Amino acid sequence: MTYYDPANFWSNYAKEQIKDGITATKYNTELYELQNARLMELLKHMEFKSVLEIGSGMGRITKMILDNFQIEEYAILDISAEFVNALLHNVDLKKYSTKSYHIVIGDITDPTVIDSFGNKEFDLVIAVEVLMHIKPRDIYNTLGSLMYLSKRNVVNLDYCTDKDVELRNHNFNHDYESMYKSYNDMCVKFNAEPLGDTDQVLFNVIMK
Ligand SMILES: C[S@@+](CC[C@H](N)C(=O)[O-])C[C@H]1O[C@@H](n2cnc3c(N)ncnc32)[C@H](O)[C@@H]1O
Protein backbone atom coordinates (compact mmCIF):
# COMPACT_ATOMS: atom_id res chain seq x y z
CA MET A 1 0.00 0.00 0.00
CA THR A 2 1.36 3.45 -0.88
CA TYR A 3 2.05 5.94 1.90
CA TYR A 4 -0.71 8.54 2.37
CA ASP A 5 0.81 12.01 2.33
CA PRO A 6 -2.24 14.32 2.67
CA ALA A 7 -0.71 17.47 1.12
CA ASN A 8 0.47 15.60 -1.97
CA PHE A 9 -2.59 13.43 -2.25
CA TRP A 10 -5.08 16.35 -2.18
CA SER A 11 -3.01 18.49 -4.50
CA ASN A 12 -2.96 15.66 -7.09
CA TYR A 13 -6.58 14.77 -6.49
CA ALA A 14 -7.63 18.39 -7.04
CA LYS A 15 -5.62 18.57 -10.26
CA GLU A 16 -7.42 15.46 -11.55
CA GLN A 17 -10.82 16.84 -10.64
CA ILE A 18 -10.07 20.18 -12.19
CA LYS A 19 -8.37 19.08 -15.39
CA ASP A 20 -11.53 19.38 -17.52
CA GLY A 21 -12.15 22.88 -16.23
CA ILE A 22 -13.25 23.78 -12.75
CA THR A 23 -16.42 21.85 -12.29
CA ALA A 24 -18.44 20.06 -9.69
CA THR A 25 -19.95 17.60 -12.18
CA LYS A 26 -18.15 14.63 -10.67
CA TYR A 27 -20.09 15.05 -7.47
CA ASN A 28 -22.29 12.12 -6.52
CA THR A 29 -25.54 14.02 -6.90
CA GLU A 30 -27.83 11.70 -4.94
CA LEU A 31 -25.55 11.47 -1.91
CA TYR A 32 -24.80 15.20 -1.97
CA GLU A 33 -28.49 16.07 -2.19
CA LEU A 34 -29.11 13.95 0.90
CA GLN A 35 -26.14 15.53 2.71
CA ASN A 36 -27.28 19.05 1.80
CA ALA A 37 -30.85 18.40 2.97
CA ARG A 38 -29.72 16.97 6.33
CA LEU A 39 -27.14 19.69 6.86
CA MET A 40 -29.69 22.41 6.11
CA GLU A 41 -32.13 20.80 8.54
CA LEU A 42 -29.48 20.85 11.28
CA LEU A 43 -28.05 24.30 10.54
CA LYS A 44 -31.38 26.09 10.35
CA HIS A 45 -31.89 25.40 14.07
CA MET A 46 -28.54 26.96 15.00
CA GLU A 47 -27.52 30.55 15.48
CA PHE A 48 -24.24 31.46 13.83
CA LYS A 49 -22.66 34.55 12.36
CA SER A 50 -19.08 33.32 12.13
CA VAL A 51 -18.02 30.10 10.43
CA LEU A 52 -14.80 28.16 10.01
CA GLU A 53 -15.11 25.57 7.26
CA ILE A 54 -12.37 22.96 7.22
CA GLY A 55 -11.62 21.16 3.95
CA SER A 56 -13.86 23.32 1.80
CA GLY A 57 -12.83 21.62 -1.47
CA MET A 58 -14.50 23.22 -4.49
CA GLY A 59 -16.90 25.20 -2.32
CA ARG A 60 -20.01 23.05 -2.36
CA ILE A 61 -20.74 23.57 1.36
CA THR A 62 -19.39 27.13 1.34
CA LYS A 63 -21.95 28.08 -1.28
CA MET A 64 -24.76 26.29 0.52
CA ILE A 65 -24.04 28.13 3.77
CA LEU A 66 -23.49 31.55 2.22
CA ASP A 67 -26.60 31.22 0.02
CA ASN A 68 -28.83 30.36 2.97
CA PHE A 69 -27.50 32.17 6.04
CA GLN A 70 -26.38 35.71 6.91
CA ILE A 71 -22.72 35.28 7.82
CA GLU A 72 -20.49 38.10 9.06
CA GLU A 73 -17.19 36.25 9.10
CA TYR A 74 -16.34 33.20 6.99
CA ALA A 75 -13.02 31.39 7.28
CA ILE A 76 -11.84 28.61 5.01
CA LEU A 77 -9.02 26.16 5.68
CA ASP A 78 -7.94 23.62 3.08
CA ILE A 79 -4.71 21.72 2.61
CA SER A 80 -4.86 22.13 -1.19
CA ALA A 81 -4.17 25.46 -2.94
CA GLU A 82 -5.72 23.93 -6.07
CA PHE A 83 -9.01 23.34 -4.28
CA VAL A 84 -8.97 26.84 -2.79
CA ASN A 85 -8.49 28.29 -6.29
CA ALA A 86 -11.39 26.17 -7.55
CA LEU A 87 -13.56 27.44 -4.70
CA LEU A 88 -12.69 31.04 -5.54
CA HIS A 89 -13.69 30.32 -9.12
CA ASN A 90 -16.94 28.55 -8.19
CA VAL A 91 -18.20 30.79 -5.40
CA ASP A 92 -18.55 34.52 -5.96
CA LEU A 93 -17.65 35.64 -2.43
CA LYS A 94 -18.22 39.31 -3.27
CA LYS A 95 -21.92 38.83 -3.82
CA TYR A 96 -22.63 38.10 -0.14
CA SER A 97 -22.97 40.66 2.65
CA THR A 98 -20.27 38.81 4.65
CA LYS A 99 -17.92 41.41 6.16
CA SER A 100 -14.76 39.35 6.22
CA TYR A 101 -13.29 36.26 4.65
CA HIS A 102 -10.17 34.54 5.91
CA ILE A 103 -8.65 31.94 3.59
CA VAL A 104 -5.87 29.68 4.83
CA ILE A 105 -4.05 26.98 2.92
CA GLY A 106 -2.87 24.57 5.58
CA ASP A 107 -3.28 21.31 7.41
CA ILE A 108 -5.83 21.05 10.23
CA THR A 109 -3.45 18.69 12.06
CA ASP A 110 -0.74 21.37 12.19
CA PRO A 111 -0.76 23.18 15.59
CA THR A 112 0.66 26.37 14.04
CA VAL A 113 -2.37 26.51 11.74
CA ILE A 114 -4.69 26.13 14.73
CA ASP A 115 -2.79 28.86 16.59
CA SER A 116 -3.30 31.23 13.65
CA PHE A 117 -6.98 31.27 14.65
CA GLY A 118 -8.17 32.34 18.10
CA ASN A 119 -9.65 30.25 20.88
CA LYS A 120 -13.48 30.08 20.56
CA GLU A 121 -13.36 32.38 17.58
CA PHE A 122 -16.20 30.85 15.52
CA ASP A 123 -19.87 30.17 16.25
CA LEU A 124 -19.73 27.20 13.90
CA VAL A 125 -16.82 24.97 12.92
CA ILE A 126 -17.82 22.59 10.13
CA ALA A 127 -16.05 19.84 8.20
CA VAL A 128 -17.85 17.73 5.59
CA GLU A 129 -16.09 14.57 4.38
CA VAL A 130 -12.78 15.79 5.75
CA LEU A 131 -12.14 14.13 9.11
CA MET A 132 -12.49 10.71 7.45
CA HIS A 133 -9.21 11.64 5.71
CA ILE A 134 -7.32 12.43 8.92
CA LYS A 135 -4.92 9.71 9.98
CA PRO A 136 -5.85 7.70 13.10
CA ARG A 137 -2.80 9.03 14.95
CA ASP A 138 -4.03 12.63 14.45
CA ILE A 139 -7.81 12.41 14.70
CA TYR A 140 -8.21 12.74 18.48
CA ASN A 141 -6.21 15.97 18.66
CA THR A 142 -7.93 17.26 15.51
CA LEU A 143 -11.35 16.90 17.16
CA GLY A 144 -9.91 18.75 20.17
CA SER A 145 -8.74 21.55 17.85
CA LEU A 146 -12.17 21.89 16.24
CA MET A 147 -13.71 22.18 19.71
CA TYR A 148 -11.06 24.67 20.82
CA LEU A 149 -11.86 26.93 17.84
CA SER A 150 -15.65 26.83 18.29
CA LYS A 151 -17.70 28.87 20.72
CA ARG A 152 -21.00 27.07 19.97
CA ASN A 153 -21.19 24.26 17.45
CA VAL A 154 -18.93 21.73 15.82
CA VAL A 155 -20.42 19.79 12.91
CA ASN A 156 -18.81 16.99 10.96
CA LEU A 157 -20.27 14.66 8.38
CA ASP A 158 -18.20 11.61 7.62
CA TYR A 159 -18.09 7.99 6.71
CA CYS A 160 -18.54 6.05 9.97
CA THR A 161 -19.74 2.48 10.23
CA ASP A 162 -19.63 -0.67 12.38
CA LYS A 163 -19.12 -2.72 9.23
CA ASP A 164 -15.71 -4.26 8.71
CA VAL A 165 -14.75 -2.90 5.30
CA GLU A 166 -11.42 -2.39 3.65
CA LEU A 167 -10.88 1.28 2.83
CA ARG A 168 -8.54 3.00 0.40
CA ASN A 169 -5.50 4.41 2.16
CA HIS A 170 -6.77 8.00 2.36
CA ASN A 171 -10.03 6.96 4.09
CA PHE A 172 -10.44 6.09 7.76
CA ASN A 173 -13.36 4.85 9.83
CA HIS A 174 -13.00 6.78 13.10
CA ASP A 175 -14.97 6.30 16.31
CA TYR A 176 -16.04 9.98 16.53
CA GLU A 177 -18.62 9.34 19.22
CA SER A 178 -16.27 8.03 21.89
CA MET A 179 -13.63 10.64 21.06
CA TYR A 180 -16.06 13.56 21.25
CA LYS A 181 -17.55 12.18 24.45
CA SER A 182 -14.13 11.95 26.07
CA TYR A 183 -13.90 15.75 25.71
CA ASN A 184 -16.86 16.10 28.09
CA ASP A 185 -15.22 19.02 29.90
CA MET A 186 -15.59 21.04 26.67
CA CYS A 187 -19.03 20.10 25.39
CA VAL A 188 -22.56 19.95 26.75
CA LYS A 189 -24.34 17.97 24.07
CA PHE A 190 -23.45 15.37 21.49
CA ASN A 191 -25.68 14.21 18.66
CA ALA A 192 -25.09 11.65 15.88
CA GLU A 193 -27.55 11.16 13.02
CA PRO A 194 -26.94 8.34 10.53
CA LEU A 195 -27.60 9.36 6.92
CA GLY A 196 -30.01 6.68 5.71
CA ASP A 197 -28.13 3.64 4.39
CA THR A 198 -25.08 5.61 3.27
CA ASP A 199 -22.63 4.59 6.05
CA GLN A 200 -22.23 8.30 6.75
CA VAL A 201 -23.11 10.03 10.02
CA LEU A 202 -23.78 13.69 10.76
CA PHE A 203 -22.24 14.68 14.10
CA ASN A 204 -23.01 17.80 16.08
CA VAL A 205 -21.37 18.88 19.30
CA ILE A 206 -22.53 21.89 21.32
CA MET A 207 -19.80 23.60 23.29
CA LYS A 208 -19.91 24.69 26.94
C1 LIG B 1 -13.58 14.86 0.03
S1 LIG B 1 -13.11 16.54 -0.05
C2 LIG B 1 -14.55 17.33 0.68
C3 LIG B 1 -14.75 18.73 0.14
C4 LIG B 1 -15.99 19.46 0.68
N1 LIG B 1 -15.98 19.53 2.12
C5 LIG B 1 -17.26 18.81 0.18
O1 LIG B 1 -17.88 18.08 0.96
O2 LIG B 1 -17.61 19.02 -0.98
C6 LIG B 1 -11.92 16.67 1.26
C7 LIG B 1 -11.33 18.06 1.38
O3 LIG B 1 -10.57 18.14 2.60
C8 LIG B 1 -9.31 18.72 2.33
N2 LIG B 1 -8.38 18.14 3.34
C9 LIG B 1 -7.99 16.85 3.44
N3 LIG B 1 -7.14 16.70 4.48
C10 LIG B 1 -7.00 17.93 5.04
C11 LIG B 1 -6.25 18.42 6.15
N4 LIG B 1 -5.44 17.62 6.87
N5 LIG B 1 -6.33 19.75 6.47
C12 LIG B 1 -7.12 20.57 5.72
N6 LIG B 1 -7.85 20.16 4.66
C13 LIG B 1 -7.80 18.86 4.33
C14 LIG B 1 -9.01 18.32 0.90
O4 LIG B 1 -8.06 19.14 0.27
C15 LIG B 1 -10.40 18.44 0.25
O5 LIG B 1 -10.67 19.74 -0.16
The ligand as an SDF file (V2000), in Angstrom:
LIG
                    3D

 27 29  0  0  0  0  0  0  0  0999 V2000
  -13.5810   14.8600    0.0250 C   0  0  0  0  0  0  0  0  0  0  0  0
  -13.1080   16.5440   -0.0500 S   0  0  0  0  0  0  0  0  0  0  0  0
  -14.5530   17.3320    0.6770 C   0  0  0  0  0  0  0  0  0  0  0  0
  -14.7550   18.7290    0.1430 C   0  0  0  0  0  0  0  0  0  0  0  0
  -15.9860   19.4600    0.6800 C   0  0  0  0  0  0  0  0  0  0  0  0
  -15.9840   19.5310    2.1160 N   0  0  0  0  0  0  0  0  0  0  0  0
  -17.2560   18.8100    0.1850 C   0  0  0  0  0  0  0  0  0  0  0  0
  -17.8840   18.0800    0.9630 O   0  0  0  0  0  0  0  0  0  0  0  0
  -17.6110   19.0160   -0.9810 O   0  0  0  0  0  0  0  0  0  0  0  0
  -11.9210   16.6720    1.2600 C   0  0  0  0  0  0  0  0  0  0  0  0
  -11.3290   18.0600    1.3780 C   0  0  0  0  0  0  0  0  0  0  0  0
  -10.5750   18.1370    2.5990 O   0  0  0  0  0  0  0  0  0  0  0  0
   -9.3140   18.7180    2.3320 C   0  0  0  0  0  0  0  0  0  0  0  0
   -8.3770   18.1440    3.3410 N   0  0  0  0  0  0  0  0  0  0  0  0
   -7.9950   16.8540    3.4390 C   0  0  0  0  0  0  0  0  0  0  0  0
   -7.1390   16.7020    4.4830 N   0  0  0  0  0  0  0  0  0  0  0  0
   -7.0030   17.9330    5.0420 C   0  0  0  0  0  0  0  0  0  0  0  0
   -6.2490   18.4200    6.1520 C   0  0  0  0  0  0  0  0  0  0  0  0
   -5.4440   17.6150    6.8670 N   0  0  0  0  0  0  0  0  0  0  0  0
   -6.3320   19.7470    6.4700 N   0  0  0  0  0  0  0  0  0  0  0  0
   -7.1180   20.5700    5.7210 C   0  0  0  0  0  0  0  0  0  0  0  0
   -7.8450   20.1600    4.6580 N   0  0  0  0  0  0  0  0  0  0  0  0
   -7.8030   18.8560    4.3260 C   0  0  0  0  0  0  0  0  0  0  0  0
   -9.0130   18.3220    0.8980 C   0  0  0  0  0  0  0  0  0  0  0  0
   -8.0600   19.1440    0.2690 O   0  0  0  0  0  0  0  0  0  0  0  0
  -10.4030   18.4370    0.2510 C   0  0  0  0  0  0  0  0  0  0  0  0
  -10.6690   19.7440   -0.1590 O   0  0  0  0  0  0  0  0  0  0  0  0
  1  2  1  0
  2  3  1  0
  2 10  1  0
  3  4  1  0
  4  5  1  0
  5  6  1  0
  5  7  1  0
  7  8  2  0
  7  9  1  0
 10 11  1  0
 11 12  1  0
 11 26  1  0
 12 13  1  0
 13 14  1  0
 13 24  1  0
 14 15  1  0
 14 23  1  0
 15 16  2  0
 16 17  1  0
 17 18  1  0
 17 23  2  0
 18 19  1  0
 18 20  2  0
 20 21  1  0
 21 22  2  0
 22 23  1  0
 24 25  1  0
 24 26  1  0
 26 27  1  0
M  CHG  2   2   1   9  -1
M  END
$$$$
